[in-house]
Amino acid sequence: MKIYMPAKRKARIEMLPLIDIVFLLLVVFIYAMLSMAVHRGLPVVLPTSTSVSIEKELLLSVTVKADGQIYVDKELVSLDGLTAALTRYVTPDKDPGVLLFADRDVSYQNLFQVLDRIRMADVHRISLQATIEQQR
């Protein structure tokens, strides 16, 4: 008696589930990068506003803490050295911008001194950052 053995089929890797997983990973990485791009400042308690919008095209972040310390992209600078620190990043072919993170307890005078130093560095696109005020 002869026993018929069917030919063994080779194992296949199904492409559709693999493509689904690749696209899912791609979406996760894109959302992770977009959320990381906005938060370039140091943690401070921002003032609140009802008409806040997020600017994503700006290049530098300047943070003014409540005790008066000033940071340019997490690098500590003095008030007198702020203009020099910003001019290192300014190039003639780009229109640079600054995200200004100022603690709500910073005095009005100190804030204007920082704004004057930013303008002296030939930076005219300045965005004051705030958090969204919760409606009651």
A tleap script that builds the chain and sets N, CA, C and O, in Angstrom:
source leaprc.protein.ff14SB
mol = sequence {
  NMET LYS ILE TYR MET PRO ALA LYS ARG LYS
  ALA ARG ILE GLU MET LEU PRO LEU ILE ASP
  ILE VAL PHE LEU LEU LEU VAL VAL PHE ILE
  TYR ALA MET LEU SER MET ALA VAL HIE ARG
  GLY LEU PRO VAL VAL LEU PRO THR SER THR
  SER VAL SER ILE GLU LYS GLU LEU LEU LEU
  SER VAL THR VAL LYS ALA ASP GLY GLN ILE
  TYR VAL ASP LYS GLU LEU VAL SER LEU ASP
  GLY LEU THR ALA ALA LEU THR ARG TYR VAL
  THR PRO ASP LYS ASP PRO GLY VAL LEU LEU
  PHE ALA ASP ARG ASP VAL SER TYR GLN ASN
  LEU PHE GLN VAL LEU ASP ARG ILE ARG MET
  ALA ASP VAL HIE ARG ILE SER LEU GLN ALA
  THR ILE GLU GLN GLN CARG
}
set mol.1.N position { 0.833 -1.160 0.000 }
set mol.1.CA position { 0.000 0.000 0.000 }
set mol.1.C position { 0.890 1.239 0.000 }
set mol.1.O position { 1.832 1.366 0.782 }
set mol.2.N position { 0.553 2.123 -0.893 }
set mol.2.CA position { 1.343 3.326 -1.068 }
set mol.2.C position { 0.643 4.480 -0.340 }
set mol.2.O position { -0.549 4.720 -0.528 }
set mol.3.N position { 1.427 5.200 0.512 }
set mol.3.CA position { 0.857 6.336 1.262 }
set mol.3.C position { 1.222 7.631 0.520 }
set mol.3.O position { 2.384 7.901 0.217 }
set mol.4.N position { 0.178 8.408 0.246 }
set mol.4.CA position { 0.394 9.659 -0.468 }
set mol.4.C position { 0.724 10.759 0.539 }
set mol.4.O position { -0.075 11.035 1.434 }
set mol.5.N position { 1.886 11.388 0.405 }
set mol.5.CA position { 2.309 12.490 1.269 }
set mol.5.C position { 2.256 13.781 0.457 }
set mol.5.O position { 2.983 13.925 -0.526 }
set mol.6.N position { 1.395 14.724 0.863 }
set mol.6.CA position { 1.353 15.985 0.112 }
set mol.6.C position { 2.679 16.734 0.248 }
set mol.6.O position { 3.371 16.608 1.258 }
set mol.7.N position { 3.017 17.499 -0.756 }
set mol.7.CA position { 4.266 18.274 -0.729 }
set mol.7.C position { 4.195 19.317 0.378 }
set mol.7.O position { 3.165 19.961 0.580 }
set mol.8.N position { 5.293 19.470 1.082 }
set mol.8.CA position { 5.314 20.447 2.177 }
set mol.8.C position { 5.350 21.857 1.606 }
set mol.8.O position { 6.118 22.159 0.692 }
set mol.9.N position { 4.518 22.692 2.154 }
set mol.9.CA position { 4.477 24.086 1.724 }
set mol.9.C position { 5.474 24.884 2.549 }
set mol.9.O position { 5.652 24.646 3.743 }
set mol.10.N position { 6.111 25.824 1.893 }
set mol.10.CA position { 7.064 26.672 2.597 }
set mol.10.C position { 6.312 27.685 3.447 }
set mol.10.O position { 5.206 28.108 3.111 }
set mol.11.N position { 6.935 28.061 4.549 }
set mol.11.CA position { 6.330 29.067 5.425 }
set mol.11.C position { 6.371 30.430 4.744 }
set mol.11.O position { 7.343 30.777 4.073 }
set mol.12.N position { 5.309 31.188 4.927 }
set mol.12.CA position { 5.225 32.514 4.318 }
set mol.12.C position { 5.121 33.562 5.409 }
set mol.12.O position { 4.549 33.325 6.473 }
set mol.13.N position { 5.679 34.711 5.129 }
set mol.13.CA position { 5.507 35.858 6.018 }
set mol.13.C position { 4.434 36.738 5.392 }
set mol.13.O position { 4.597 37.252 4.286 }
set mol.14.N position { 3.359 36.897 6.105 }
set mol.14.CA position { 2.271 37.720 5.605 }
set mol.14.C position { 2.669 39.183 5.679 }
set mol.14.O position { 3.144 39.638 6.720 }
set mol.15.N position { 2.486 39.923 4.606 }
set mol.15.CA position { 2.936 41.307 4.521 }
set mol.15.C position { 1.938 42.316 5.095 }
set mol.15.O position { 2.355 43.352 5.612 }
set mol.16.N position { 0.661 42.049 5.020 }
set mol.16.CA position { -0.319 43.028 5.486 }
set mol.16.C position { -0.197 43.336 6.980 }
set mol.16.O position { -0.177 44.514 7.338 }
set mol.17.N position { -0.114 42.352 7.862 }
set mol.17.CA position { 0.065 42.698 9.274 }
set mol.17.C position { 1.394 43.419 9.533 }
set mol.17.O position { 1.480 44.289 10.400 }
set mol.18.N position { 2.421 43.045 8.774 }
set mol.18.CA position { 3.719 43.704 8.936 }
set mol.18.C position { 3.637 45.173 8.529 }
set mol.18.O position { 4.214 46.031 9.197 }
set mol.19.N position { 2.935 45.466 7.457 }
set mol.19.CA position { 2.765 46.855 7.010 }
set mol.19.C position { 1.958 47.646 8.035 }
set mol.19.O position { 2.280 48.802 8.309 }
set mol.20.N position { 0.925 47.049 8.601 }
set mol.20.CA position { 0.138 47.721 9.640 }
set mol.20.C position { 1.007 48.109 10.831 }
set mol.20.O position { 0.894 49.222 11.345 }
set mol.21.N position { 1.855 47.218 11.263 }
set mol.21.CA position { 2.714 47.492 12.417 }
set mol.21.C position { 3.726 48.586 12.088 }
set mol.21.O position { 4.000 49.447 12.924 }
set mol.22.N position { 4.278 48.562 10.890 }
set mol.22.CA position { 5.249 49.586 10.488 }
set mol.22.C position { 4.589 50.963 10.471 }
set mol.22.O position { 5.176 51.927 10.963 }
set mol.23.N position { 3.395 51.074 9.923 }
set mol.23.CA position { 2.713 52.362 9.904 }
set mol.23.C position { 2.329 52.822 11.309 }
set mol.23.O position { 2.387 54.017 11.601 }
set mol.24.N position { 1.947 51.912 12.163 }
set mol.24.CA position { 1.641 52.269 13.543 }
set mol.24.C position { 2.872 52.830 14.244 }
set mol.24.O position { 2.783 53.848 14.932 }
set mol.25.N position { 4.010 52.181 14.077 }
set mol.25.CA position { 5.249 52.690 14.670 }
set mol.25.C position { 5.628 54.044 14.098 }
set mol.25.O position { 6.091 54.915 14.835 }
set mol.26.N position { 5.442 54.237 12.812 }
set mol.26.CA position { 5.738 55.514 12.186 }
set mol.26.C position { 4.888 56.637 12.775 }
set mol.26.O position { 5.402 57.718 13.061 }
set mol.27.N position { 3.609 56.390 12.957 }
set mol.27.CA position { 2.713 57.393 13.539 }
set mol.27.C position { 3.121 57.709 14.973 }
set mol.27.O position { 3.117 58.876 15.367 }
set mol.28.N position { 3.470 56.707 15.752 }
set mol.28.CA position { 3.893 56.934 17.140 }
set mol.28.C position { 5.142 57.800 17.175 }
set mol.28.O position { 5.220 58.732 17.976 }
set mol.29.N position { 6.113 57.515 16.330 }
set mol.29.CA position { 7.339 58.315 16.320 }
set mol.29.C position { 7.088 59.739 15.860 }
set mol.29.O position { 7.696 60.670 16.389 }
set mol.30.N position { 6.211 59.932 14.890 }
set mol.30.CA position { 5.908 61.288 14.425 }
set mol.30.C position { 5.244 62.094 15.532 }
set mol.30.O position { 5.627 63.240 15.768 }
set mol.31.N position { 4.260 61.524 16.212 }
set mol.31.CA position { 3.609 62.247 17.311 }
set mol.31.C position { 4.584 62.523 18.455 }
set mol.31.O position { 4.510 63.579 19.082 }
set mol.32.N position { 5.471 61.613 18.728 }
set mol.32.CA position { 6.460 61.832 19.785 }
set mol.32.C position { 7.388 62.983 19.423 }
set mol.32.O position { 7.706 63.804 20.283 }
set mol.33.N position { 7.824 63.061 18.187 }
set mol.33.CA position { 8.712 64.138 17.760 }
set mol.33.C position { 8.003 65.484 17.770 }
set mol.33.O position { 8.594 66.493 18.156 }
set mol.34.N position { 6.750 65.510 17.350 }
set mol.34.CA position { 6.016 66.771 17.345 }
set mol.34.C position { 5.797 67.294 18.758 }
set mol.34.O position { 5.862 68.502 18.988 }
set mol.35.N position { 5.542 66.413 19.691 }
set mol.35.CA position { 5.321 66.878 21.057 }
set mol.35.C position { 6.620 67.310 21.716 }
set mol.35.O position { 6.595 68.152 22.613 }
set mol.36.N position { 7.742 66.766 21.306 }
set mol.36.CA position { 9.024 67.149 21.888 }
set mol.36.C position { 9.543 68.452 21.306 }
set mol.36.O position { 10.336 69.135 21.955 }
set mol.37.N position { 9.125 68.813 20.113 }
set mol.37.CA position { 9.651 69.999 19.455 }
set mol.37.C position { 9.178 71.286 20.122 }
set mol.37.O position { 9.892 72.288 20.087 }
set mol.38.N position { 8.016 71.284 20.716 }
set mol.38.CA position { 7.451 72.494 21.296 }
set mol.38.C position { 8.069 72.829 22.647 }
set mol.38.O position { 8.243 74.008 22.957 }
set mol.39.N position { 8.400 71.849 23.447 }
set mol.39.CA position { 8.838 72.066 24.816 }
set mol.39.C position { 10.348 72.210 24.893 }
set mol.39.O position { 11.041 71.283 25.312 }
set mol.40.N position { 10.863 73.369 24.489 }
set mol.40.CA position { 12.299 73.581 24.515 }
set mol.40.C position { 12.722 74.449 25.691 }
set mol.40.O position { 13.920 74.591 25.934 }
set mol.41.N position { 11.798 75.026 26.419 }
set mol.41.CA position { 12.145 75.893 27.527 }
set mol.41.C position { 12.295 75.129 28.824 }
set mol.41.O position { 11.949 73.952 28.921 }
set mol.42.N position { 12.812 75.814 29.802 }
set mol.42.CA position { 12.936 75.235 31.131 }
set mol.42.C position { 11.604 75.350 31.857 }
set mol.42.O position { 10.789 76.200 31.499 }
set mol.43.N position { 11.359 74.524 32.859 }
set mol.43.CA position { 10.064 74.580 33.535 }
set mol.43.C position { 9.913 75.839 34.398 }
set mol.43.O position { 10.666 76.048 35.348 }
set mol.44.N position { 8.949 76.653 34.057 }
set mol.44.CA position { 8.572 77.822 34.844 }
set mol.44.C position { 7.053 77.845 34.923 }
set mol.44.O position { 6.379 77.172 34.144 }
set mol.45.N position { 6.517 78.608 35.853 }
set mol.45.CA position { 5.073 78.754 35.982 }
set mol.45.C position { 4.660 79.891 35.061 }
set mol.45.O position { 4.896 81.059 35.370 }
set mol.46.N position { 4.040 79.553 33.921 }
set mol.46.CA position { 3.674 80.545 32.919 }
set mol.46.C position { 2.384 81.247 33.304 }
set mol.46.O position { 1.547 80.676 34.002 }
set mol.47.N position { 2.218 82.489 32.850 }
set mol.47.CA position { 0.937 83.161 33.059 }
set mol.47.C position { -0.131 82.497 32.201 }
set mol.47.O position { 0.179 81.732 31.287 }
set mol.48.N position { -1.387 82.794 32.501 }
set mol.48.CA position { -2.481 82.165 31.763 }
set mol.48.C position { -3.091 83.146 30.777 }
set mol.48.O position { -3.000 84.360 30.955 }
set mol.49.N position { -3.710 82.612 29.742 }
set mol.49.CA position { -4.365 83.419 28.721 }
set mol.49.C position { -5.492 82.591 28.120 }
set mol.49.O position { -5.411 81.363 28.086 }
set mol.50.N position { -6.539 83.255 27.647 }
set mol.50.CA position { -7.640 82.529 27.030 }
set mol.50.C position { -7.463 82.382 25.527 }
set mol.50.O position { -8.174 81.593 24.904 }
set mol.51.N position { -6.538 83.115 24.929 }
set mol.51.CA position { -6.352 83.056 23.476 }
set mol.51.C position { -4.923 82.642 23.121 }
set mol.51.O position { -4.258 83.306 22.326 }
set mol.52.N position { -4.463 81.562 23.706 }
set mol.52.CA position { -3.097 81.082 23.484 }
set mol.52.C position { -3.038 80.221 22.239 }
set mol.52.O position { -3.936 79.415 21.997 }
set mol.53.N position { -1.976 80.384 21.437 }
set mol.53.CA position { -1.720 79.479 20.323 }
set mol.53.C position { -0.230 79.146 20.323 }
set mol.53.O position { 0.589 79.954 20.761 }
set mol.54.N position { 0.116 77.967 19.837 }
set mol.54.CA position { 1.492 77.494 19.877 }
set mol.54.C position { 2.166 77.786 18.547 }
set mol.54.O position { 1.658 77.408 17.492 }
set mol.55.N position { 3.312 78.461 18.597 }
set mol.55.CA position { 4.112 78.729 17.412 }
set mol.55.C position { 5.192 77.668 17.322 }
set mol.55.O position { 5.933 77.459 18.282 }
set mol.56.N position { 5.293 76.991 16.174 }
set mol.56.CA position { 6.256 75.906 16.040 }
set mol.56.C position { 7.425 76.266 15.141 }
set mol.56.O position { 8.368 75.481 15.037 }
set mol.57.N position { 7.402 77.423 14.487 }
set mol.57.CA position { 8.441 77.774 13.543 }
set mol.57.C position { 9.597 78.531 14.186 }
set mol.57.O position { 10.598 78.778 13.514 }
set mol.58.N position { 9.504 78.903 15.440 }
set mol.58.CA position { 10.541 79.707 16.068 }
set mol.58.C position { 11.737 78.854 16.440 }
set mol.58.O position { 11.608 77.654 16.686 }
set mol.59.N position { 12.886 79.474 16.479 }
set mol.59.CA position { 14.119 78.723 16.613 }
set mol.59.C position { 14.647 78.622 18.035 }
set mol.59.O position { 15.076 77.544 18.446 }
set mol.60.N position { 14.630 79.693 18.786 }
set mol.60.CA position { 15.295 79.747 20.082 }
set mol.60.C position { 14.285 79.897 21.209 }
set mol.60.O position { 13.186 80.416 21.012 }
set mol.61.N position { 14.670 79.440 22.379 }
set mol.61.CA position { 13.840 79.687 23.551 }
set mol.61.C position { 14.663 80.464 24.567 }
set mol.61.O position { 15.810 80.120 24.854 }
set mol.62.N position { 14.064 81.509 25.102 }
set mol.62.CA position { 14.667 82.314 26.164 }
set mol.62.C position { 13.759 82.165 27.373 }
set mol.62.O position { 12.562 82.442 27.305 }
set mol.63.N position { 14.344 81.722 28.482 }
set mol.63.CA position { 13.584 81.491 29.702 }
set mol.63.C position { 14.051 82.455 30.773 }
set mol.63.O position { 15.249 82.573 31.029 }
set mol.64.N position { 13.109 83.145 31.402 }
set mol.64.CA position { 13.415 84.039 32.518 }
set mol.64.C position { 12.728 83.462 33.740 }
set mol.64.O position { 11.500 83.405 33.805 }
set mol.65.N position { 13.525 83.033 34.710 }
set mol.65.CA position { 12.972 82.443 35.924 }
set mol.65.C position { 12.586 83.537 36.916 }
set mol.65.O position { 12.931 84.704 36.730 }
set mol.66.N position { 11.876 83.154 37.960 }
set mol.66.CA position { 11.381 84.118 38.945 }
set mol.66.C position { 12.516 84.809 39.695 }
set mol.66.O position { 12.367 85.952 40.126 }
set mol.67.N position { 13.646 84.126 39.853 }
set mol.67.CA position { 14.776 84.741 40.564 }
set mol.67.C position { 15.650 85.597 39.652 }
set mol.67.O position { 16.672 86.116 40.102 }
set mol.68.N position { 15.273 85.758 38.376 }
set mol.68.CA position { 15.991 86.638 37.463 }
set mol.68.C position { 17.013 85.947 36.584 }
set mol.68.O position { 17.641 86.602 35.752 }
set mol.69.N position { 17.202 84.647 36.741 }
set mol.69.CA position { 18.145 83.932 35.891 }
set mol.69.C position { 17.579 83.819 34.477 }
set mol.69.O position { 16.382 83.603 34.288 }
set mol.70.N position { 18.468 83.970 33.482 }
set mol.70.CA position { 18.065 83.949 32.081 }
set mol.70.C position { 18.782 82.792 31.394 }
set mol.70.O position { 19.988 82.606 31.562 }
set mol.71.N position { 18.031 82.025 30.622 }
set mol.71.CA position { 18.573 80.881 29.884 }
set mol.71.C position { 18.241 81.037 28.408 }
set mol.71.O position { 17.132 81.431 28.048 }
set mol.72.N position { 19.214 80.722 27.557 }
set mol.72.CA position { 18.991 80.638 26.114 }
set mol.72.C position { 19.171 79.180 25.747 }
set mol.72.O position { 20.283 78.655 25.796 }
set mol.73.N position { 18.075 78.520 25.378 }
set mol.73.CA position { 18.085 77.083 25.085 }
set mol.73.C position { 18.803 76.302 26.181 }
set mol.73.O position { 19.708 75.520 25.890 }
set mol.74.N position { 18.419 76.502 27.413 }
set mol.74.CA position { 18.933 75.806 28.604 }
set mol.74.C position { 20.380 76.144 28.953 }
set mol.74.O position { 21.005 75.434 29.741 }
set mol.75.N position { 20.922 77.223 28.375 }
set mol.75.CA position { 22.272 77.685 28.695 }
set mol.75.C position { 22.141 78.982 29.496 }
set mol.75.O position { 21.548 79.953 29.026 }
set mol.76.N position { 22.697 78.990 30.706 }
set mol.76.CA position { 22.594 80.153 31.583 }
set mol.76.C position { 23.414 81.306 31.020 }
set mol.76.O position { 24.595 81.143 30.713 }
set mol.77.N position { 22.781 82.484 30.884 }
set mol.77.CA position { 23.472 83.692 30.432 }
set mol.77.C position { 23.082 84.838 31.348 }
set mol.77.O position { 22.057 84.792 32.029 }
set mol.78.N position { 23.927 85.877 31.351 }
set mol.78.CA position { 23.591 87.076 32.122 }
set mol.78.C position { 22.757 88.006 31.255 }
set mol.78.O position { 22.635 87.797 30.048 }
set mol.79.N position { 22.189 89.026 31.867 }
set mol.79.CA position { 21.385 89.982 31.111 }
set mol.79.C position { 22.257 90.717 30.102 }
set mol.79.O position { 21.825 90.969 28.977 }
set mol.80.N position { 23.476 91.062 30.494 }
set mol.80.CA position { 24.384 91.756 29.582 }
set mol.80.C position { 24.870 90.840 28.459 }
set mol.80.O position { 25.160 91.321 27.364 }
set mol.81.N position { 24.964 89.551 28.704 }
set mol.81.CA position { 25.435 88.609 27.696 }
set mol.81.C position { 24.338 88.025 26.835 }
set mol.81.O position { 24.610 87.206 25.957 }
set mol.82.N position { 23.098 88.434 27.071 }
set mol.82.CA position { 21.972 87.880 26.318 }
set mol.82.C position { 22.047 88.248 24.840 }
set mol.82.O position { 21.809 87.398 23.982 }
set mol.83.N position { 22.373 89.498 24.531 }
set mol.83.CA position { 22.460 89.931 23.142 }
set mol.83.C position { 23.545 89.163 22.402 }
set mol.83.O position { 23.335 88.720 21.273 }
set mol.84.N position { 24.701 89.004 23.033 }
set mol.84.CA position { 25.800 88.269 22.398 }
set mol.84.C position { 25.434 86.801 22.195 }
set mol.84.O position { 25.783 86.212 21.172 }
set mol.85.N position { 24.736 86.210 23.159 }
set mol.85.CA position { 24.343 84.800 23.035 }
set mol.85.C position { 23.344 84.610 21.900 }
set mol.85.O position { 23.397 83.599 21.200 }
set mol.86.N position { 22.447 85.550 21.709 }
set mol.86.CA position { 21.458 85.425 20.634 }
set mol.86.C position { 22.059 85.707 19.268 }
set mol.86.O position { 21.649 85.095 18.282 }
set mol.87.N position { 23.025 86.622 19.185 }
set mol.87.CA position { 23.630 86.930 17.883 }
set mol.87.C position { 24.436 85.752 17.347 }
set mol.87.O position { 24.682 85.679 16.143 }
set mol.88.N position { 24.849 84.840 18.201 }
set mol.88.CA position { 25.531 83.633 17.721 }
set mol.88.C position { 24.594 82.756 16.900 }
set mol.88.O position { 25.042 82.038 16.006 }
set mol.89.N position { 23.299 82.810 17.195 }
set mol.89.CA position { 22.329 81.971 16.503 }
set mol.89.C position { 21.701 82.666 15.285 }
set mol.89.O position { 21.074 82.006 14.457 }
set mol.90.N position { 21.862 83.973 15.173 }
set mol.90.CA position { 21.222 84.734 14.104 }
set mol.90.C position { 22.055 84.620 12.827 }
set mol.90.O position { 23.264 84.852 12.841 }
set mol.91.N position { 21.398 84.263 11.730 }
set mol.91.CA position { 22.041 84.224 10.427 }
set mol.91.C position { 21.250 85.109 9.475 }
set mol.91.O position { 20.034 85.237 9.619 }
set mol.92.N position { 21.924 85.724 8.501 }
set mol.92.CA position { 21.202 86.654 7.619 }
set mol.92.C position { 20.189 85.985 6.694 }
set mol.92.O position { 19.236 86.635 6.264 }
set mol.93.N position { 20.368 84.711 6.380 }
set mol.93.CA position { 19.454 84.053 5.455 }
set mol.93.C position { 18.170 83.567 6.108 }
set mol.93.O position { 17.227 83.200 5.407 }
set mol.94.N position { 18.114 83.556 7.435 }
set mol.94.CA position { 16.906 83.114 8.138 }
set mol.94.C position { 16.310 84.269 8.933 }
set mol.94.O position { 17.021 85.170 9.378 }
set mol.95.N position { 15.010 84.223 9.099 }
set mol.95.CA position { 14.327 85.192 9.947 }
set mol.95.C position { 14.132 84.524 11.303 }
set mol.95.O position { 13.151 83.806 11.499 }
set mol.96.N position { 15.055 84.749 12.248 }
set mol.96.CA position { 14.987 84.007 13.515 }
set mol.96.C position { 13.828 84.483 14.385 }
set mol.96.O position { 13.328 85.600 14.247 }
set mol.97.N position { 13.431 83.606 15.269 }
set mol.97.CA position { 12.386 83.933 16.220 }
set mol.97.C position { 12.732 83.398 17.585 }
set mol.97.O position { 13.593 82.529 17.722 }
set mol.98.N position { 12.065 83.912 18.591 }
set mol.98.CA position { 12.337 83.545 19.976 }
set mol.98.C position { 11.036 83.206 20.673 }
set mol.98.O position { 10.057 83.946 20.579 }
set mol.99.N position { 11.032 82.080 21.375 }
set mol.99.CA position { 9.957 81.754 22.304 }
set mol.99.C position { 10.393 82.276 23.664 }
set mol.99.O position { 11.408 81.826 24.194 }
set mol.100.N position { 9.658 83.206 24.234 }
set mol.100.CA position { 10.027 83.806 25.518 }
set mol.100.C position { 9.164 83.201 26.617 }
set mol.100.O position { 7.959 83.444 26.686 }
set mol.101.N position { 9.805 82.404 27.478 }
set mol.101.CA position { 9.144 81.797 28.628 }
set mol.101.C position { 9.521 82.630 29.848 }
set mol.101.O position { 10.660 82.562 30.309 }
set mol.102.N position { 8.596 83.406 30.372 }
set mol.102.CA position { 8.865 84.236 31.545 }
set mol.102.C position { 7.943 83.798 32.673 }
set mol.102.O position { 6.734 83.657 32.484 }
set mol.103.N position { 8.517 83.587 33.829 }
set mol.103.CA position { 7.732 83.222 34.999 }
set mol.103.C position { 6.753 84.345 35.322 }
set mol.103.O position { 7.062 85.517 35.110 }
set mol.104.N position { 5.596 84.000 35.824 }
set mol.104.CA position { 4.596 85.029 36.099 }
set mol.104.C position { 5.019 85.974 37.213 }
set mol.104.O position { 4.445 87.056 37.343 }
set mol.105.N position { 6.008 85.597 38.023 }
set mol.105.CA position { 6.474 86.462 39.100 }
set mol.105.C position { 7.625 87.376 38.690 }
set mol.105.O position { 8.142 88.119 39.525 }
set mol.106.N position { 8.035 87.338 37.429 }
set mol.106.CA position { 9.088 88.238 36.943 }
set mol.106.C position { 8.518 89.650 36.868 }
set mol.106.O position { 7.392 89.853 36.413 }
set mol.107.N position { 9.305 90.621 37.318 }
set mol.107.CA position { 8.809 92.001 37.302 }
set mol.107.C position { 8.709 92.511 35.868 }
set mol.107.O position { 9.414 92.052 34.969 }
set mol.108.N position { 7.836 93.447 35.692 }
set mol.108.CA position { 7.590 94.038 34.382 }
set mol.108.C position { 8.867 94.685 33.835 }
set mol.108.O position { 9.152 94.582 32.642 }
set mol.109.N position { 9.627 95.344 34.695 }
set mol.109.CA position { 10.868 96.000 34.293 }
set mol.109.C position { 11.891 94.976 33.796 }
set mol.109.O position { 12.530 95.196 32.767 }
set mol.110.N position { 12.052 93.872 34.508 }
set mol.110.CA position { 13.005 92.837 34.076 }
set mol.110.C position { 12.591 92.228 32.743 }
set mol.110.O position { 13.443 91.934 31.904 }
set mol.111.N position { 11.305 92.038 32.545 }
set mol.111.CA position { 10.819 91.491 31.288 }
set mol.111.C position { 11.132 92.428 30.127 }
set mol.111.O position { 11.520 91.975 29.050 }
set mol.112.N position { 10.968 93.723 30.337 }
set mol.112.CA position { 11.272 94.672 29.270 }
set mol.112.C position { 12.763 94.795 29.015 }
set mol.112.O position { 13.168 95.047 27.880 }
set mol.113.N position { 13.584 94.625 30.028 }
set mol.113.CA position { 15.030 94.617 29.805 }
set mol.113.C position { 15.427 93.428 28.937 }
set mol.113.O position { 16.272 93.560 28.051 }
set mol.114.N position { 14.825 92.272 29.185 }
set mol.114.CA position { 15.101 91.089 28.374 }
set mol.114.C position { 14.606 91.308 26.942 }
set mol.114.O position { 15.311 90.974 25.990 }
set mol.115.N position { 13.406 91.863 26.781 }
set mol.115.CA position { 12.876 92.145 25.442 }
set mol.115.C position { 13.770 93.120 24.685 }
set mol.115.O position { 13.988 92.951 23.485 }
set mol.116.N position { 14.294 94.148 25.373 }
set mol.116.CA position { 15.202 95.087 24.720 }
set mol.116.C position { 16.476 94.398 24.255 }
set mol.116.O position { 16.956 94.673 23.155 }
set mol.117.N position { 17.028 93.517 25.063 }
set mol.117.CA position { 18.255 92.798 24.687 }
set mol.117.C position { 18.000 91.869 23.496 }
set mol.117.O position { 18.867 91.699 22.639 }
set mol.118.N position { 16.809 91.273 23.451 }
set mol.118.CA position { 16.473 90.402 22.317 }
set mol.118.C position { 16.382 91.220 21.034 }
set mol.118.O position { 16.867 90.790 19.988 }
set mol.119.N position { 15.770 92.381 21.109 }
set mol.119.CA position { 15.658 93.235 19.925 }
set mol.119.C position { 17.015 93.784 19.505 }
set mol.119.O position { 17.248 93.991 18.314 }
set mol.120.N position { 17.914 94.024 20.452 }
set mol.120.CA position { 19.261 94.502 20.123 }
set mol.120.C position { 20.048 93.425 19.371 }
set mol.120.O position { 21.009 93.745 18.671 }
set mol.121.N position { 19.659 92.164 19.504 }
set mol.121.CA position { 20.307 91.073 18.780 }
set mol.121.C position { 19.713 90.902 17.384 }
set mol.121.O position { 19.997 89.915 16.706 }
set mol.122.N position { 18.887 91.863 16.950 }
set mol.122.CA position { 18.250 91.865 15.637 }
set mol.122.C position { 17.269 90.708 15.473 }
set mol.122.O position { 17.142 90.139 14.388 }
set mol.123.N position { 16.583 90.369 16.549 }
set mol.123.CA position { 15.515 89.372 16.526 }
set mol.123.C position { 14.207 90.123 16.736 }
set mol.123.O position { 14.015 90.782 17.757 }
set mol.124.N position { 13.309 90.015 15.757 }
set mol.124.CA position { 12.066 90.775 15.826 }
set mol.124.C position { 10.833 89.898 15.954 }
set mol.124.O position { 9.747 90.407 16.228 }
set mol.125.N position { 10.972 88.592 15.762 }
set mol.125.CA position { 9.848 87.670 15.948 }
set mol.125.C position { 9.942 87.090 17.357 }
set mol.125.O position { 10.684 86.137 17.597 }
set mol.126.N position { 9.192 87.668 18.276 }
set mol.126.CA position { 9.214 87.254 19.676 }
set mol.126.C position { 7.811 86.791 20.040 }
set mol.126.O position { 6.829 87.496 19.806 }
set mol.127.N position { 7.732 85.597 20.617 }
set mol.127.CA position { 6.450 85.044 21.023 }
set mol.127.C position { 6.469 84.821 22.529 }
set mol.127.O position { 7.238 84.000 23.028 }
set mol.128.N position { 5.625 85.547 23.251 }
set mol.128.CA position { 5.494 85.359 24.701 }
set mol.128.C position { 4.644 84.130 24.943 }
set mol.128.O position { 3.540 84.027 24.410 }
set mol.129.N position { 5.137 83.199 25.736 }
set mol.129.CA position { 4.454 81.937 25.982 }
set mol.129.C position { 3.566 82.030 27.218 }
set mol.129.O position { 3.894 82.715 28.187 }
set mol.130.N position { 2.451 81.339 27.165 }
set mol.130.CA position { 1.500 81.302 28.277 }
set mol.130.C position { 0.811 79.948 28.277 }
set mol.130.O position { 0.881 79.208 27.296 }
set mol.131.N position { 0.154 79.631 29.366 }
set mol.131.CA position { -0.632 78.417 29.432 }
set mol.131.C position { -2.112 78.789 29.281 }
set mol.131.O position { -2.502 79.928 29.535 }
set mol.132.N position { -2.915 77.829 28.870 }
set mol.132.CA position { -4.341 78.094 28.670 }
set mol.132.C position { -5.035 78.174 30.030 }
set mol.132.O position { -4.877 77.296 30.878 }
set mol.133.N position { -5.794 79.230 30.214 }
set mol.133.CA position { -6.532 79.435 31.462 }
set mol.133.C position { -7.753 78.528 31.482 }
set mol.133.O position { -8.508 78.467 30.511 }
set mol.134.N position { -7.939 77.836 32.575 }
set mol.134.CA position { -9.088 76.931 32.706 }
set mol.134.C position { -10.344 77.746 32.967 }
set mol.134.O position { -10.387 78.575 33.875 }
set mol.135.N position { -11.369 77.495 32.154 }
set mol.135.CA position { -12.655 78.189 32.318 }
set mol.135.C position { -13.400 77.574 33.485 }
set mol.135.O position { -13.404 76.355 33.651 }
set mol.136.N position { -14.015 78.393 34.275 }
set mol.136.CA position { -14.747 77.911 35.463 }
set mol.136.C position { -16.210 77.804 35.197 }
set mol.136.O position { -16.971 77.416 36.083 }
savepdb mol mol.pdb
quit
